[in-house]
Amino acid sequence: MRMPLILSAACLVLTGCASHRTGPSAAAPVAVKLIAFNDFHGNLSPPRISIEATDASGAPVRVAAGGVAYLASAIDNLRAQNPNHAVVSAGDMIGATPINSALFLDEPTILAMNMIGVDFNAAGNHEFDKGRAELLRIQGGGCAQYTRLEPCRVDKPYPGAAFPILTANTITETGLPLLAPTGLKSFGKGKNRVTIGFIGLTLTGTPNLVSPSGVAGLTFADEAATANALVPQLKAKGADAIVILIHQGLYTAVGYNDKSCGGMSGDLMAVLDKLDPAVDVVISGHTHVSYVCDYAKVNPARPFLVTSAGKNGMFLSDIRLTLDPVAGRVLAKSADNLVVQSEAFQGLRGPVALRDDFPKFSPRADLAALVARYDAAAKQEATRIVGRMSGAATTAKSPSRESLLGNLIADSQLAATAAADKGGAQIALMNPDGLRVDIVPGADGTVTFGSLFAAQPFSNAVMVKTMTTAQIRAVLEQQFNDPQWTRILSPSQGFRFSYDMSKPEGQRILAMSLNGVPLAEDGRYRVAMNSFLASGGDKFSVFKDGTEAVTGPLDIDALIGWLSGDAPRALPALGRGTNLTPQ
């Protein structure tokens, strides 16, 4: 049974909630379980990708995982272990979602999370994919239309999220958070009553990861400074433990449940090193990496427990706290990442069977029915054949860090805009983080709308801008500006560039050519890109400097057009970028 929130909506924003301190009478320690996940990305159906794990002997194995009906059963199993529990998410619950959620503005994902009984979700960058107004509708409900897609097409009215979406550091023009910044949940009664305070934070780089127009007027304040200011407020309201839900993350060199913190890196470390040591647990996300780390092993002055549960509902973090209700502090904390094993499937690397050495979960019937209802609503569109390909276009990186899928999409956008008004495009560039999954044709080479939508589900428009040679060079230099996040743009056919990452910043692009001819130093070229890049997304800010912008078709329509000929479309060549970095 879901534990009720003990605070009114006003208390969720820290107003008028009295402390529960009752004096120094003896009381037994209280155990609380936090059940956490992150980066669900609307994966209502099992994502049909496997977890790389090891069996009891240490041998590598592949485990099928994910799917919201299985996730619900796994959560219920953990709930049954302790009546004192909270279910929380560290962002990207919605956005960049499969077709059975995306076609319906992610309403079914929120309905599923309502049925699961989520207590809090911190907004991630993808919660802002469709803009501020749509996020407010996702929280509050209703059928107002803020995008090209019609809301409330299957379930009407849409009720909104039954849980707060926390946005402590997302500040509006009024100087206040966009939605509730914090929440409290209490467990037990009398002298055995304990309270946990939650702070929800979104990474400050969000404006670089979504269309800037969608977050216009919003400021994403420093994560650590925001949290540190809220810790004493939560303590004053009776919080015995402080838990941060933050959509920012780490990378490690160890397995999903290894506790050594080995090879830890990533942008979250700079936040952790500035946090108030009074914080007890940091539940994180964004990097899609699973980890459990006692951060005191990295920084003894910051003894937080830091967790992440990967992506797509394939893991859950089972976090266990023991609290002293009299002293109002955490006595012990530990966590494990658990695989949400779901159903066997046939993958590109062969079959992935169910394993007896990992827990098995049955799909929860009510969630399975919800998914079936939205599957049926999406099926007609998803199964429509839209073209043919000669083979699988994968996201796998070549030595130059291109991918077949990226080059294919760049070619499609060039073809869709080559005859645009005011001069057609000569070059197209595609960002690798806009590629979600491989496109695998059927045995007869046919591809469906659903497979194309899964590969690029953002519905961005293709835009063409005039850019100087200097601007093209500058935007290619931006591929390397962040050493933690090198991302090589996929170029369209005919455009070539070479680079050396050992060179000084700003001098890494060695050559650029179009159809075998070096770009003229004083040249001006028409460049196609998606509207996300055109507005400076993924930190490619130089794209904003292009002029004479013309808006073309949606990205998915450009790809459909490219694949819709009589003959199967051949896969594009690799080697359009050349990595000359000394090895």
Secondary structure as a PSIPRED ss2 file (coil, helix, strand):
# PSIPRED VFORMAT (PSIPRED V4.0)

   1 M C   1.000  0.000  0.000
   2 R C   1.000  0.000  0.000
   3 M C   1.000  0.000  0.000
   4 P C   1.000  0.000  0.000
   5 L C   1.000  0.000  0.000
   6 I C   1.000  0.000  0.000
   7 L C   1.000  0.000  0.000
   8 S C   1.000  0.000  0.000
   9 A H   0.000  1.000  0.000
  10 A H   0.000  1.000  0.000
  11 C H   0.000  1.000  0.000
  12 L H   0.000  1.000  0.000
  13 V C   1.000  0.000  0.000
  14 L C   1.000  0.000  0.000
  15 T C   1.000  0.000  0.000
  16 G C   1.000  0.000  0.000
  17 C C   1.000  0.000  0.000
  18 A C   1.000  0.000  0.000
  19 S C   1.000  0.000  0.000
  20 H C   1.000  0.000  0.000
  21 R C   1.000  0.000  0.000
  22 T C   1.000  0.000  0.000
  23 G C   1.000  0.000  0.000
  24 P C   1.000  0.000  0.000
  25 S C   1.000  0.000  0.000
  26 A C   1.000  0.000  0.000
  27 A C   1.000  0.000  0.000
  28 A C   1.000  0.000  0.000
  29 P C   1.000  0.000  0.000
  30 V E   0.000  0.000  1.000
  31 A E   0.000  0.000  1.000
  32 V E   0.000  0.000  1.000
  33 K E   0.000  0.000  1.000
  34 L E   0.000  0.000  1.000
  35 I E   0.000  0.000  1.000
  36 A E   0.000  0.000  1.000
  37 F E   0.000  0.000  1.000
  38 N C   1.000  0.000  0.000
  39 D C   1.000  0.000  0.000
  40 F C   1.000  0.000  0.000
  41 H C   1.000  0.000  0.000
  42 G C   1.000  0.000  0.000
  43 N C   1.000  0.000  0.000
  44 L C   1.000  0.000  0.000
  45 S C   1.000  0.000  0.000
  46 P C   1.000  0.000  0.000
  47 P C   1.000  0.000  0.000
  48 R C   1.000  0.000  0.000
  49 I C   1.000  0.000  0.000
  50 S E   0.000  0.000  1.000
  51 I E   0.000  0.000  1.000
  52 E E   0.000  0.000  1.000
  53 A E   0.000  0.000  1.000
  54 T E   0.000  0.000  1.000
  55 D C   1.000  0.000  0.000
  56 A C   1.000  0.000  0.000
  57 S C   1.000  0.000  0.000
  58 G C   1.000  0.000  0.000
  59 A C   1.000  0.000  0.000
  60 P E   0.000  0.000  1.000
  61 V E   0.000  0.000  1.000
  62 R E   0.000  0.000  1.000
  63 V E   0.000  0.000  1.000
  64 A E   0.000  0.000  1.000
  65 A E   0.000  0.000  1.000
  66 G C   1.000  0.000  0.000
  67 G C   1.000  0.000  0.000
  68 V H   0.000  1.000  0.000
  69 A H   0.000  1.000  0.000
  70 Y H   0.000  1.000  0.000
  71 L H   0.000  1.000  0.000
  72 A H   0.000  1.000  0.000
  73 S H   0.000  1.000  0.000
  74 A H   0.000  1.000  0.000
  75 I H   0.000  1.000  0.000
  76 D H   0.000  1.000  0.000
  77 N H   0.000  1.000  0.000
  78 L H   0.000  1.000  0.000
  79 R H   0.000  1.000  0.000
  80 A C   1.000  0.000  0.000
  81 Q C   1.000  0.000  0.000
  82 N C   1.000  0.000  0.000
  83 P C   1.000  0.000  0.000
  84 N C   1.000  0.000  0.000
  85 H E   0.000  0.000  1.000
  86 A E   0.000  0.000  1.000
  87 V E   0.000  0.000  1.000
  88 V E   0.000  0.000  1.000
  89 S E   0.000  0.000  1.000
  90 A C   1.000  0.000  0.000
  91 G C   1.000  0.000  0.000
  92 D C   1.000  0.000  0.000
  93 M C   1.000  0.000  0.000
  94 I C   1.000  0.000  0.000
  95 G C   1.000  0.000  0.000
  96 A C   1.000  0.000  0.000
  97 T C   1.000  0.000  0.000
  98 P C   1.000  0.000  0.000
  99 I H   0.000  1.000  0.000
 100 N H   0.000  1.000  0.000
 101 S H   0.000  1.000  0.000
 102 A H   0.000  1.000  0.000
 103 L C   1.000  0.000  0.000
 104 F C   1.000  0.000  0.000
 105 L C   1.000  0.000  0.000
 106 D C   1.000  0.000  0.000
 107 E H   0.000  1.000  0.000
 108 P H   0.000  1.000  0.000
 109 T H   0.000  1.000  0.000
 110 I H   0.000  1.000  0.000
 111 L H   0.000  1.000  0.000
 112 A H   0.000  1.000  0.000
 113 M H   0.000  1.000  0.000
 114 N H   0.000  1.000  0.000
 115 M H   0.000  1.000  0.000
 116 I H   0.000  1.000  0.000
 117 G C   1.000  0.000  0.000
 118 V C   1.000  0.000  0.000
 119 D C   1.000  0.000  0.000
 120 F E   0.000  0.000  1.000
 121 N E   0.000  0.000  1.000
 122 A E   0.000  0.000  1.000
 123 A C   1.000  0.000  0.000
 124 G C   1.000  0.000  0.000
 125 N H   0.000  1.000  0.000
 126 H H   0.000  1.000  0.000
 127 E H   0.000  1.000  0.000
 128 F H   0.000  1.000  0.000
 129 D C   1.000  0.000  0.000
 130 K C   1.000  0.000  0.000
 131 G C   1.000  0.000  0.000
 132 R H   0.000  1.000  0.000
 133 A H   0.000  1.000  0.000
 134 E H   0.000  1.000  0.000
 135 L H   0.000  1.000  0.000
 136 L H   0.000  1.000  0.000
 137 R H   0.000  1.000  0.000
 138 I H   0.000  1.000  0.000
 139 Q H   0.000  1.000  0.000
 140 G H   0.000  1.000  0.000
 141 G C   1.000  0.000  0.000
 142 G C   1.000  0.000  0.000
 143 C C   1.000  0.000  0.000
 144 A C   1.000  0.000  0.000
 145 Q C   1.000  0.000  0.000
 146 Y C   1.000  0.000  0.000
 147 T C   1.000  0.000  0.000
 148 R C   1.000  0.000  0.000
 149 L C   1.000  0.000  0.000
 150 E C   1.000  0.000  0.000
 151 P C   1.000  0.000  0.000
 152 C C   1.000  0.000  0.000
 153 R C   1.000  0.000  0.000
 154 V C   1.000  0.000  0.000
 155 D C   1.000  0.000  0.000
 156 K C   1.000  0.000  0.000
 157 P C   1.000  0.000  0.000
 158 Y C   1.000  0.000  0.000
 159 P C   1.000  0.000  0.000
 160 G C   1.000  0.000  0.000
 161 A C   1.000  0.000  0.000
 162 A C   1.000  0.000  0.000
 163 F C   1.000  0.000  0.000
 164 P C   1.000  0.000  0.000
 165 I E   0.000  0.000  1.000
 166 L E   0.000  0.000  1.000
 167 T C   1.000  0.000  0.000
 168 A C   1.000  0.000  0.000
 169 N C   1.000  0.000  0.000
 170 T E   0.000  0.000  1.000
 171 I E   0.000  0.000  1.000
 172 T C   1.000  0.000  0.000
 173 E C   1.000  0.000  0.000
 174 T C   1.000  0.000  0.000
 175 G C   1.000  0.000  0.000
 176 L C   1.000  0.000  0.000
 177 P E   0.000  0.000  1.000
 178 L C   1.000  0.000  0.000
 179 L C   1.000  0.000  0.000
 180 A C   1.000  0.000  0.000
 181 P C   1.000  0.000  0.000
 182 T E   0.000  0.000  1.000
 183 G E   0.000  0.000  1.000
 184 L E   0.000  0.000  1.000
 185 K E   0.000  0.000  1.000
 186 S E   0.000  0.000  1.000
 187 F E   0.000  0.000  1.000
 188 G C   1.000  0.000  0.000
 189 K C   1.000  0.000  0.000
 190 G H   0.000  1.000  0.000
 191 K H   0.000  1.000  0.000
 192 N H   0.000  1.000  0.000
 193 R C   1.000  0.000  0.000
 194 V E   0.000  0.000  1.000
 195 T E   0.000  0.000  1.000
 196 I E   0.000  0.000  1.000
 197 G E   0.000  0.000  1.000
 198 F E   0.000  0.000  1.000
 199 I E   0.000  0.000  1.000
 200 G E   0.000  0.000  1.000
 201 L E   0.000  0.000  1.000
 202 T E   0.000  0.000  1.000
 203 L C   1.000  0.000  0.000
 204 T C   1.000  0.000  0.000
 205 G C   1.000  0.000  0.000
 206 T H   0.000  1.000  0.000
 207 P H   0.000  1.000  0.000
 208 N H   0.000  1.000  0.000
 209 L C   1.000  0.000  0.000
 210 V C   1.000  0.000  0.000
 211 S C   1.000  0.000  0.000
 212 P H   0.000  1.000  0.000
 213 S H   0.000  1.000  0.000
 214 G H   0.000  1.000  0.000
 215 V H   0.000  1.000  0.000
 216 A C   1.000  0.000  0.000
 217 G C   1.000  0.000  0.000
 218 L C   1.000  0.000  0.000
 219 T E   0.000  0.000  1.000
 220 F E   0.000  0.000  1.000
 221 A C   1.000  0.000  0.000
 222 D C   1.000  0.000  0.000
 223 E H   0.000  1.000  0.000
 224 A H   0.000  1.000  0.000
 225 A H   0.000  1.000  0.000
 226 T H   0.000  1.000  0.000
 227 A H   0.000  1.000  0.000
 228 N H   0.000  1.000  0.000
 229 A H   0.000  1.000  0.000
 230 L H   0.000  1.000  0.000
 231 V H   0.000  1.000  0.000
 232 P H   0.000  1.000  0.000
 233 Q H   0.000  1.000  0.000
 234 L H   0.000  1.000  0.000
 235 K H   0.000  1.000  0.000
 236 A H   0.000  1.000  0.000
 237 K C   1.000  0.000  0.000
 238 G C   1.000  0.000  0.000
 239 A C   1.000  0.000  0.000
 240 D C   1.000  0.000  0.000
 241 A E   0.000  0.000  1.000
 242 I E   0.000  0.000  1.000
 243 V E   0.000  0.000  1.000
 244 I E   0.000  0.000  1.000
 245 L E   0.000  0.000  1.000
 246 I E   0.000  0.000  1.000
 247 H E   0.000  0.000  1.000
 248 Q C   1.000  0.000  0.000
 249 G C   1.000  0.000  0.000
 250 L C   1.000  0.000  0.000
 251 Y E   0.000  0.000  1.000
 252 T C   1.000  0.000  0.000
 253 A C   1.000  0.000  0.000
 254 V C   1.000  0.000  0.000
 255 G C   1.000  0.000  0.000
 256 Y C   1.000  0.000  0.000
 257 N C   1.000  0.000  0.000
 258 D C   1.000  0.000  0.000
 259 K C   1.000  0.000  0.000
 260 S C   1.000  0.000  0.000
 261 C C   1.000  0.000  0.000
 262 G C   1.000  0.000  0.000
 263 G C   1.000  0.000  0.000
 264 M C   1.000  0.000  0.000
 265 S E   0.000  0.000  1.000
 266 G C   1.000  0.000  0.000
 267 D C   1.000  0.000  0.000
 268 L H   0.000  1.000  0.000
 269 M H   0.000  1.000  0.000
 270 A H   0.000  1.000  0.000
 271 V H   0.000  1.000  0.000
 272 L H   0.000  1.000  0.000
 273 D C   1.000  0.000  0.000
 274 K C   1.000  0.000  0.000
 275 L C   1.000  0.000  0.000
 276 D C   1.000  0.000  0.000
 277 P C   1.000  0.000  0.000
 278 A C   1.000  0.000  0.000
 279 V C   1.000  0.000  0.000
 280 D C   1.000  0.000  0.000
 281 V E   0.000  0.000  1.000
 282 V E   0.000  0.000  1.000
 283 I E   0.000  0.000  1.000
 284 S C   1.000  0.000  0.000
 285 G C   1.000  0.000  0.000
 286 H C   1.000  0.000  0.000
 287 T C   1.000  0.000  0.000
 288 H C   1.000  0.000  0.000
 289 V C   1.000  0.000  0.000
 290 S E   0.000  0.000  1.000
 291 Y E   0.000  0.000  1.000
 292 V E   0.000  0.000  1.000
 293 C E   0.000  0.000  1.000
 294 D E   0.000  0.000  1.000
 295 Y H   0.000  1.000  0.000
 296 A H   0.000  1.000  0.000
 297 K H   0.000  1.000  0.000
 298 V C   1.000  0.000  0.000
 299 N C   1.000  0.000  0.000
 300 P C   1.000  0.000  0.000
 301 A C   1.000  0.000  0.000
 302 R C   1.000  0.000  0.000
 303 P C   1.000  0.000  0.000
 304 F C   1.000  0.000  0.000
 305 L E   0.000  0.000  1.000
 306 V E   0.000  0.000  1.000
 307 T E   0.000  0.000  1.000
 308 S E   0.000  0.000  1.000
 309 A E   0.000  0.000  1.000
 310 G C   1.000  0.000  0.000
 311 K C   1.000  0.000  0.000
 312 N C   1.000  0.000  0.000
 313 G C   1.000  0.000  0.000
 314 M C   1.000  0.000  0.000
 315 F E   0.000  0.000  1.000
 316 L E   0.000  0.000  1.000
 317 S E   0.000  0.000  1.000
 318 D E   0.000  0.000  1.000
 319 I E   0.000  0.000  1.000
 320 R E   0.000  0.000  1.000
 321 L E   0.000  0.000  1.000
 322 T E   0.000  0.000  1.000
 323 L E   0.000  0.000  1.000
 324 D E   0.000  0.000  1.000
 325 P C   1.000  0.000  0.000
 326 V C   1.000  0.000  0.000
 327 A C   1.000  0.000  0.000
 328 G C   1.000  0.000  0.000
 329 R E   0.000  0.000  1.000
 330 V E   0.000  0.000  1.000
 331 L E   0.000  0.000  1.000
 332 A E   0.000  0.000  1.000
 333 K E   0.000  0.000  1.000
 334 S E   0.000  0.000  1.000
 335 A E   0.000  0.000  1.000
 336 D E   0.000  0.000  1.000
 337 N E   0.000  0.000  1.000
 338 L E   0.000  0.000  1.000
 339 V E   0.000  0.000  1.000
 340 V C   1.000  0.000  0.000
 341 Q E   0.000  0.000  1.000
 342 S C   1.000  0.000  0.000
 343 E C   1.000  0.000  0.000
 344 A C   1.000  0.000  0.000
 345 F E   0.000  0.000  1.000
 346 Q E   0.000  0.000  1.000
 347 G E   0.000  0.000  1.000
 348 L C   1.000  0.000  0.000
 349 R C   1.000  0.000  0.000
 350 G E   0.000  0.000  1.000
 351 P E   0.000  0.000  1.000
 352 V E   0.000  0.000  1.000
 353 A C   1.000  0.000  0.000
 354 L C   1.000  0.000  0.000
 355 R C   1.000  0.000  0.000
 356 D C   1.000  0.000  0.000
 357 D C   1.000  0.000  0.000
 358 F C   1.000  0.000  0.000
 359 P C   1.000  0.000  0.000
 360 K C   1.000  0.000  0.000
 361 F C   1.000  0.000  0.000
 362 S C   1.000  0.000  0.000
 363 P C   1.000  0.000  0.000
 364 R C   1.000  0.000  0.000
 365 A H   0.000  1.000  0.000
 366 D H   0.000  1.000  0.000
 367 L H   0.000  1.000  0.000
 368 A H   0.000  1.000  0.000
 369 A H   0.000  1.000  0.000
 370 L H   0.000  1.000  0.000
 371 V H   0.000  1.000  0.000
 372 A H   0.000  1.000  0.000
 373 R H   0.000  1.000  0.000
 374 Y H   0.000  1.000  0.000
 375 D H   0.000  1.000  0.000
 376 A H   0.000  1.000  0.000
 377 A H   0.000  1.000  0.000
 378 A H   0.000  1.000  0.000
 379 K H   0.000  1.000  0.000
 380 Q H   0.000  1.000  0.000
 381 E H   0.000  1.000  0.000
 382 A H   0.000  1.000  0.000
 383 T C   1.000  0.000  0.000
 384 R C   1.000  0.000  0.000
 385 I E   0.000  0.000  1.000
 386 V E   0.000  0.000  1.000
 387 G E   0.000  0.000  1.000
 388 R E   0.000  0.000  1.000
 389 M E   0.000  0.000  1.000
 390 S C   1.000  0.000  0.000
 391 G C   1.000  0.000  0.000
 392 A C   1.000  0.000  0.000
 393 A E   0.000  0.000  1.000
 394 T C   1.000  0.000  0.000
 395 T C   1.000  0.000  0.000
 396 A C   1.000  0.000  0.000
 397 K C   1.000  0.000  0.000
 398 S C   1.000  0.000  0.000
 399 P C   1.000  0.000  0.000
 400 S C   1.000  0.000  0.000
 401 R C   1.000  0.000  0.000
 402 E C   1.000  0.000  0.000
 403 S C   1.000  0.000  0.000
 404 L H   0.000  1.000  0.000
 405 L H   0.000  1.000  0.000
 406 G H   0.000  1.000  0.000
 407 N H   0.000  1.000  0.000
 408 L H   0.000  1.000  0.000
 409 I H   0.000  1.000  0.000
 410 A H   0.000  1.000  0.000
 411 D H   0.000  1.000  0.000
 412 S H   0.000  1.000  0.000
 413 Q H   0.000  1.000  0.000
 414 L H   0.000  1.000  0.000
 415 A H   0.000  1.000  0.000
 416 A H   0.000  1.000  0.000
 417 T H   0.000  1.000  0.000
 418 A C   1.000  0.000  0.000
 419 A C   1.000  0.000  0.000
 420 A C   1.000  0.000  0.000
 421 D C   1.000  0.000  0.000
 422 K C   1.000  0.000  0.000
 423 G C   1.000  0.000  0.000
 424 G C   1.000  0.000  0.000
 425 A C   1.000  0.000  0.000
 426 Q C   1.000  0.000  0.000
 427 I E   0.000  0.000  1.000
 428 A E   0.000  0.000  1.000
 429 L E   0.000  0.000  1.000
 430 M E   0.000  0.000  1.000
 431 N C   1.000  0.000  0.000
 432 P H   0.000  1.000  0.000
 433 D H   0.000  1.000  0.000
 434 G H   0.000  1.000  0.000
 435 L C   1.000  0.000  0.000
 436 R C   1.000  0.000  0.000
 437 V C   1.000  0.000  0.000
 438 D C   1.000  0.000  0.000
 439 I E   0.000  0.000  1.000
 440 V C   1.000  0.000  0.000
 441 P C   1.000  0.000  0.000
 442 G C   1.000  0.000  0.000
 443 A C   1.000  0.000  0.000
 444 D C   1.000  0.000  0.000
 445 G C   1.000  0.000  0.000
 446 T E   0.000  0.000  1.000
 447 V E   0.000  0.000  1.000
 448 T E   0.000  0.000  1.000
 449 F H   0.000  1.000  0.000
 450 G H   0.000  1.000  0.000
 451 S H   0.000  1.000  0.000
 452 L H   0.000  1.000  0.000
 453 F H   0.000  1.000  0.000
 454 A H   0.000  1.000  0.000
 455 A H   0.000  1.000  0.000
 456 Q C   1.000  0.000  0.000
 457 P C   1.000  0.000  0.000
 458 F C   1.000  0.000  0.000
 459 S C   1.000  0.000  0.000
 460 N C   1.000  0.000  0.000
 461 A E   0.000  0.000  1.000
 462 V E   0.000  0.000  1.000
 463 M E   0.000  0.000  1.000
 464 V E   0.000  0.000  1.000
 465 K E   0.000  0.000  1.000
 466 T E   0.000  0.000  1.000
 467 M E   0.000  0.000  1.000
 468 T E   0.000  0.000  1.000
 469 T H   0.000  1.000  0.000
 470 A H   0.000  1.000  0.000
 471 Q H   0.000  1.000  0.000
 472 I H   0.000  1.000  0.000
 473 R H   0.000  1.000  0.000
 474 A H   0.000  1.000  0.000
 475 V H   0.000  1.000  0.000
 476 L H   0.000  1.000  0.000
 477 E H   0.000  1.000  0.000
 478 Q H   0.000  1.000  0.000
 479 Q H   0.000  1.000  0.000
 480 F H   0.000  1.000  0.000
 481 N C   1.000  0.000  0.000
 482 D C   1.000  0.000  0.000
 483 P C   1.000  0.000  0.000
 484 Q C   1.000  0.000  0.000
 485 W C   1.000  0.000  0.000
 486 T C   1.000  0.000  0.000
 487 R C   1.000  0.000  0.000
 488 I C   1.000  0.000  0.000
 489 L C   1.000  0.000  0.000
 490 S E   0.000  0.000  1.000
 491 P E   0.000  0.000  1.000
 492 S C   1.000  0.000  0.000
 493 Q C   1.000  0.000  0.000
 494 G C   1.000  0.000  0.000
 495 F E   0.000  0.000  1.000
 496 R E   0.000  0.000  1.000
 497 F E   0.000  0.000  1.000
 498 S E   0.000  0.000  1.000
 499 Y E   0.000  0.000  1.000
 500 D C   1.000  0.000  0.000
 501 M C   1.000  0.000  0.000
 502 S C   1.000  0.000  0.000
 503 K C   1.000  0.000  0.000
 504 P C   1.000  0.000  0.000
 505 E C   1.000  0.000  0.000
 506 G C   1.000  0.000  0.000
 507 Q C   1.000  0.000  0.000
 508 R C   1.000  0.000  0.000
 509 I E   0.000  0.000  1.000
 510 L E   0.000  0.000  1.000
 511 A E   0.000  0.000  1.000
 512 M E   0.000  0.000  1.000
 513 S E   0.000  0.000  1.000
 514 L E   0.000  0.000  1.000
 515 N C   1.000  0.000  0.000
 516 G C   1.000  0.000  0.000
 517 V E   0.000  0.000  1.000
 518 P E   0.000  0.000  1.000
 519 L C   1.000  0.000  0.000
 520 A C   1.000  0.000  0.000
 521 E C   1.000  0.000  0.000
 522 D C   1.000  0.000  0.000
 523 G C   1.000  0.000  0.000
 524 R E   0.000  0.000  1.000
 525 Y E   0.000  0.000  1.000
 526 R E   0.000  0.000  1.000
 527 V E   0.000  0.000  1.000
 528 A E   0.000  0.000  1.000
 529 M E   0.000  0.000  1.000
 530 N E   0.000  0.000  1.000
 531 S H   0.000  1.000  0.000
 532 F H   0.000  1.000  0.000
 533 L H   0.000  1.000  0.000
 534 A H   0.000  1.000  0.000
 535 S C   1.000  0.000  0.000
 536 G C   1.000  0.000  0.000
 537 G H   0.000  1.000  0.000
 538 D H   0.000  1.000  0.000
 539 K H   0.000  1.000  0.000
 540 F C   1.000  0.000  0.000
 541 S H   0.000  1.000  0.000
 542 V H   0.000  1.000  0.000
 543 F H   0.000  1.000  0.000
 544 K H   0.000  1.000  0.000
 545 D H   0.000  1.000  0.000
 546 G C   1.000  0.000  0.000
 547 T E   0.000  0.000  1.000
 548 E E   0.000  0.000  1.000
 549 A E   0.000  0.000  1.000
 550 V E   0.000  0.000  1.000
 551 T E   0.000  0.000  1.000
 552 G E   0.000  0.000  1.000
 553 P E   0.000  0.000  1.000
 554 L E   0.000  0.000  1.000
 555 D H   0.000  1.000  0.000
 556 I H   0.000  1.000  0.000
 557 D H   0.000  1.000  0.000
 558 A H   0.000  1.000  0.000
 559 L H   0.000  1.000  0.000
 560 I H   0.000  1.000  0.000
 561 G H   0.000  1.000  0.000
 562 W H   0.000  1.000  0.000
 563 L H   0.000  1.000  0.000
 564 S C   1.000  0.000  0.000
 565 G C   1.000  0.000  0.000
 566 D C   1.000  0.000  0.000
 567 A C   1.000  0.000  0.000
 568 P C   1.000  0.000  0.000
 569 R E   0.000  0.000  1.000
 570 A C   1.000  0.000  0.000
 571 L C   1.000  0.000  0.000
 572 P C   1.000  0.000  0.000
 573 A C   1.000  0.000  0.000
 574 L C   1.000  0.000  0.000
 575 G C   1.000  0.000  0.000
 576 R C   1.000  0.000  0.000
 577 G E   0.000  0.000  1.000
 578 T E   0.000  0.000  1.000
 579 N E   0.000  0.000  1.000
 580 L C   1.000  0.000  0.000
 581 T C   1.000  0.000  0.000
 582 P C   1.000  0.000  0.000
 583 Q C   1.000  0.000  0.000
